[in-house]
């Protein structure tokens, strides 16, 4: 826990994304600062953004999630202001904390919008918060973070509804045989083992599958980067689709349980690249929405905030 005193605010933390075509390269430069990324890989990601319309909806969707949380708490309590800080785009985490400090905020509930924790999805958010607080000094708000929520019943409920809706879009005659594929961002195996990321994903997938009509399911990964020689979580979604084709699958329902909002790794890696691979294989491809603005997801965020406030 942080400093003494009641919680007076909420800090929602997300990755951030470029909003316009002219934002893409500055955004990538910020994300990749200090990382030796080959030029061809950089340009490949630029093309991904071009193919999804020149930007990402992540910032808008995160602000909408924050507004939904604020409105729910205004009705049901505690009525706290909600601030949003992004790792890699405006409003940056440091700027948001400075705004909170000027507004007199002294103790915030921290919400990282990543269900499955690892160095990249958890520690990488806490570090800029800590650095910004040090720069602000004694006037910086303390931040108390919510408990892990990858297996929270309301999160699973939101994913169940999203996945069920996608299953319903499969032609009725083929629906009973459609295969489920749950997806998430791939990370290095060493990081996954150190953090419990892979086991957390498997638990989410198992709980979700248990809330759906029984059918075969598997877990696959997207967005692999880094050196080809380094072991990362597998299988890649393309390899998973080819394996399912070999098993006789005619349709797949893909549910991106590793992300809570649409962004380029959903809109390109799944909706374009994976769909293209499925089309080439002759497999029907049906993608479930992310948790996003589902009411159960908003209720979960509010419940997590209340748990922290009650512990103070």
Protein Blocks (a to p, Z undefined) as FASTA:
>chain_A
ZZedddfbdcdddebpafbfklmmmmmmmmmgoiacdfklmmmmmmmmmmnnopafklmm
mmmmmmmmmmmmmmnopadddddddfkbccdfklmmmmmmmnopabdcddddbfbgcfkl
mmmmmmmmmmmmmmnommlccddddddfklgfklmmmmmmmmmmmmmmpcfklmmmpccd
dddddddfklmmmnommmmmmmmmmmmmmmpccdddddddehiecjfklccddddfklmm
mmmmmnopabdcdddfkbcbdcfklmmmmmmmmmmmmmmnopacdddddfklafklmmmm
mmmmmmmmmmZZ
